[in-house]
Amino acid sequence: MFPLNKSINFNKQRGVYTVEFAIVGGLFFILLFAVFEVGRLFFVWNVLTEASRRGARLATVCYFDTATISAYEPMRRAAMFDNITLAPGLTWSNLKISYLRLDGSVVDAADDLNDIKLVRAEIDKYEHQLIIPGLFITLDSPKFATTLPRESLGVTREKTTLCLPTSSP
């Protein structure tokens, strides 16, 4: 009598493992992709922090004439890893560089350039697209800002120093 009940129970349970695997497997893979995506998000935010730091560092030692594109834009491109795509959608237009006084106010081009005491570089308006299957979410990143004290600003005893990007492979 006991073996008869077992065979009846097995017939009633047929296909249950497939349904359980489909439910648990689906949840498992969504969570697995979410973990990968959080890791990618942290990597992108680290790239944004590094781009801000590189921008501030280059702005402290490169020529500071923001009106001259030939001097200013190559420095911004170099800060963005010489156009190597480490973060999708990150371009040199996301990098804003400001030259500041000690009180934090911005030094205009018409002001005395000896007033420049700090250099701030910030990454602004970057949007990160999550790639979790089925969830298409765009995250607006916060501002990533780095402020450093000024150094030479590209001025040497003989001339100004331009910071040109290196050639990409």
VONULUM-45174 format. One line per field, with one value per residue (C-alpha): residue number from 1; residue in three letters; y, z, x. Coordinates in Angstrom, 3 decimals, always signed. Each point is the difference from the previous one (the first is absolute). Layout:
N
i <- NUM / ...
aa <- Ala / ...
north <- Y / ...
up <- Z / ...
east <- X / ...
//
This chain:
169
i <- 1 / 2 / 3 / 4 / 5 / 6 / 7 / 8 / 9 / 10 / 11 / 12 / 13 / 14 / 15 / 16 / 17 / 18 / 19 / 20 / 21 / 22 / 23 / 24 / 25 / 26 / 27 / 28 / 29 / 30 / 31 / 32 / 33 / 34 / 35 / 36 / 37 / 38 / 39 / 40 / 41 / 42 / 43 / 44 / 45 / 46 / 47 / 48 / 49 / 50 / 51 / 52 / 53 / 54 / 55 / 56 / 57 / 58 / 59 / 60 / 61 / 62 / 63 / 64 / 65 / 66 / 67 / 68 / 69 / 70 / 71 / 72 / 73 / 74 / 75 / 76 / 77 / 78 / 79 / 80 / 81 / 82 / 83 / 84 / 85 / 86 / 87 / 88 / 89 / 90 / 91 / 92 / 93 / 94 / 95 / 96 / 97 / 98 / 99 / 100 / 101 / 102 / 103 / 104 / 105 / 106 / 107 / 108 / 109 / 110 / 111 / 112 / 113 / 114 / 115 / 116 / 117 / 118 / 119 / 120 / 121 / 122 / 123 / 124 / 125 / 126 / 127 / 128 / 129 / 130 / 131 / 132 / 133 / 134 / 135 / 136 / 137 / 138 / 139 / 140 / 141 / 142 / 143 / 144 / 145 / 146 / 147 / 148 / 149 / 150 / 151 / 152 / 153 / 154 / 155 / 156 / 157 / 158 / 159 / 160 / 161 / 162 / 163 / 164 / 165 / 166 / 167 / 168 / 169
aa <- Met / Phe / Pro / Leu / Asn / Lys / Ser / Ile / Asn / Phe / Asn / Lys / Gln / Arg / Gly / Val / Tyr / Thr / Val / Glu / Phe / Ala / Ile / Val / Gly / Gly / Leu / Phe / Phe / Ile / Leu / Leu / Phe / Ala / Val / Phe / Glu / Val / Gly / Arg / Leu / Phe / Phe / Val / Trp / Asn / Val / Leu / Thr / Glu / Ala / Ser / Arg / Arg / Gly / Ala / Arg / Leu / Ala / Thr / Val / Cys / Tyr / Phe / Asp / Thr / Ala / Thr / Ile / Ser / Ala / Tyr / Glu / Pro / Met / Arg / Arg / Ala / Ala / Met / Phe / Asp / Asn / Ile / Thr / Leu / Ala / Pro / Gly / Leu / Thr / Trp / Ser / Asn / Leu / Lys / Ile / Ser / Tyr / Leu / Arg / Leu / Asp / Gly / Ser / Val / Val / Asp / Ala / Ala / Asp / Asp / Leu / Asn / Asp / Ile / Lys / Leu / Val / Arg / Ala / Glu / Ile / Asp / Lys / Tyr / Glu / His / Gln / Leu / Ile / Ile / Pro / Gly / Leu / Phe / Ile / Thr / Leu / Asp / Ser / Pro / Lys / Phe / Ala / Thr / Thr / Leu / Pro / Arg / Glu / Ser / Leu / Gly / Val / Thr / Arg / Glu / Lys / Thr / Thr / Leu / Cys / Leu / Pro / Thr / Ser / Ser / Pro
north <- +0.000 / +2.379 / -0.345 / +0.655 / +3.417 / +0.893 / -0.620 / +2.060 / +2.898 / -0.118 / +0.242 / +3.052 / +1.655 / -0.422 / +3.367 / +1.778 / +0.068 / +1.727 / +2.717 / +0.439 / +0.278 / +2.552 / +2.209 / -0.349 / +0.089 / +3.165 / +1.730 / -1.244 / +1.353 / +3.360 / +0.309 / -1.127 / +2.656 / +2.567 / -0.818 / +0.376 / +3.283 / +1.396 / -0.903 / +1.778 / +3.012 / +0.232 / -0.290 / +2.823 / +2.207 / -0.696 / +1.021 / +3.227 / +0.738 / -0.679 / +2.178 / +2.844 / -0.475 / -0.133 / +3.106 / +1.949 / -1.244 / +0.945 / +3.370 / +0.848 / -0.575 / +0.806 / +3.358 / +1.570 / +2.148 / -1.236 / +2.317 / -1.777 / -3.309 / -1.260 / +0.232 / -0.966 / -2.773 / -2.375 / +0.162 / -0.911 / -2.885 / -1.255 / +0.047 / -2.240 / -2.792 / +1.112 / -0.980 / -3.585 / -1.040 / -1.154 / +1.281 / -0.070 / +3.486 / +1.804 / +2.734 / +2.989 / +2.179 / -1.511 / +1.491 / +3.541 / +1.757 / +3.114 / +2.240 / +1.319 / +2.475 / -1.180 / +0.899 / -2.276 / +2.699 / -0.518 / +2.035 / +1.584 / +0.314 / +3.785 / -0.297 / -0.100 / -3.533 / +0.198 / -0.284 / -3.656 / -2.047 / -3.159 / -2.119 / -2.012 / -2.683 / -1.620 / -2.617 / +1.129 / -1.274 / -3.576 / -2.615 / -3.669 / -2.553 / -3.245 / -3.128 / -2.396 / -2.074 / +1.243 / +3.063 / +3.011 / +2.623 / +3.115 / +1.434 / +3.627 / +0.120 / +2.538 / +2.595 / -1.366 / +2.967 / +0.282 / +3.221 / +0.420 / +2.941 / +1.677 / -0.799 / +1.418 / +0.226 / -0.768 / +3.105 / -0.616 / +2.364 / -0.153 / -0.519 / -1.707 / -3.763 / -1.560 / -3.352 / -1.927 / -3.461 / -2.967 / -1.848 / -2.773 / -3.491
up <- +0.000 / +0.741 / -3.414 / -1.711 / +1.728 / -1.050 / -3.656 / +0.209 / +1.636 / -2.682 / -2.733 / +1.674 / +0.354 / -3.641 / -1.449 / +3.360 / -0.090 / -3.367 / +1.297 / +3.161 / -2.049 / -2.328 / +2.914 / +2.112 / -3.024 / -1.310 / +3.362 / +0.341 / -3.386 / +0.589 / +3.298 / -1.668 / -2.710 / +2.673 / +1.888 / -3.214 / -0.732 / +3.465 / -0.561 / -3.365 / +1.629 / +2.604 / -2.758 / -1.993 / +3.102 / +0.686 / -3.610 / +0.517 / +3.184 / -1.759 / -2.978 / +2.393 / +1.767 / -3.293 / -1.238 / +3.132 / -0.100 / -3.641 / +0.525 / +2.746 / -2.256 / -3.498 / -1.648 / +1.338 / -2.877 / -0.317 / -2.946 / -2.168 / -1.180 / -1.104 / +3.573 / +1.985 / -1.824 / -0.426 / +3.756 / +0.599 / -2.468 / +1.712 / +3.314 / -1.589 / -0.580 / -3.553 / -1.407 / +1.304 / +0.939 / +3.614 / +0.841 / -2.774 / -0.882 / +1.893 / -2.165 / +0.600 / -0.085 / +3.383 / +1.568 / +1.303 / +1.236 / +2.166 / +1.245 / +3.487 / +2.625 / +3.570 / +0.916 / -2.772 / -2.407 / -3.672 / -1.547 / -3.293 / -2.970 / +0.460 / +3.624 / +1.147 / -0.564 / +3.219 / +1.742 / -1.046 / +3.117 / -0.579 / -2.960 / +0.050 / -2.516 / +0.112 / -1.979 / -0.513 / -1.824 / -0.479 / -0.416 / +0.684 / -1.818 / +1.909 / -2.154 / +2.214 / -2.346 / +0.124 / +2.109 / -2.060 / +2.588 / -0.467 / +3.063 / +0.178 / +1.672 / +2.678 / -0.663 / +0.420 / +0.936 / +0.829 / +1.218 / +0.069 / +0.757 / -3.067 / -1.172 / -3.090 / -2.117 / -2.968 / +0.334 / -0.049 / -0.113 / -3.766 / -1.271 / +0.715 / +0.055 / -1.947 / +1.132 / -3.140 / +0.154 / -0.945 / -3.187 / +0.366 / -1.206
east <- +0.000 / +2.827 / +1.716 / -3.322 / -0.302 / +3.540 / -0.724 / -3.167 / +1.897 / +2.696 / -2.604 / -1.547 / +3.433 / +1.008 / +1.181 / +0.175 / +3.808 / -0.081 / -2.317 / +2.085 / +3.183 / -1.579 / -1.088 / +3.143 / +2.317 / -1.641 / +0.369 / +3.567 / +1.059 / -1.700 / +1.884 / +3.234 / -0.337 / -0.875 / +3.216 / +2.021 / -1.757 / +0.733 / +3.652 / -0.079 / -1.676 / +2.777 / +2.605 / -1.629 / -0.220 / +3.679 / +0.790 / -1.975 / +1.930 / +3.303 / -0.967 / -0.792 / +3.336 / +1.918 / -1.775 / +0.910 / +3.584 / +0.480 / -1.671 / +2.498 / +3.009 / -1.318 / -0.520 / -3.175 / -1.267 / -3.584 / -0.661 / +2.577 / -1.384 / +3.405 / +1.274 / -3.084 / -1.862 / +2.979 / +0.553 / -3.651 / +0.249 / +3.166 / -1.842 / -2.636 / +2.533 / +0.898 / -3.416 / +0.170 / -3.525 / +0.119 / -3.474 / -2.606 / -1.181 / +2.769 / +1.501 / +2.216 / -3.112 / -0.991 / +3.141 / -0.287 / +3.151 / -0.147 / +2.794 / -0.788 / +1.091 / +0.578 / -3.583 / -1.309 / -1.161 / +0.797 / +2.823 / -1.093 / +2.328 / +0.063 / +1.152 / +3.592 / +1.254 / +2.002 / -3.365 / -0.227 / +0.690 / -2.050 / -1.037 / -3.226 / -0.925 / -3.404 / -1.839 / -3.565 / -3.100 / +1.145 / -2.733 / +0.668 / -2.152 / -0.570 / +0.035 / -1.946 / -2.187 / -3.566 / +0.824 / +1.017 / +0.888 / +2.121 / +1.740 / +1.089 / +3.385 / +0.841 / +2.666 / +3.496 / +2.192 / +3.691 / +1.614 / +3.776 / +2.287 / +1.445 / +3.486 / +1.703 / -3.179 / +2.230 / +2.156 / +3.750 / +2.962 / +0.203 / -3.547 / -3.291 / -0.386 / -2.842 / -1.299 / -0.772 / -1.536 / +2.102 / -0.819 / -2.549 / +0.956
//
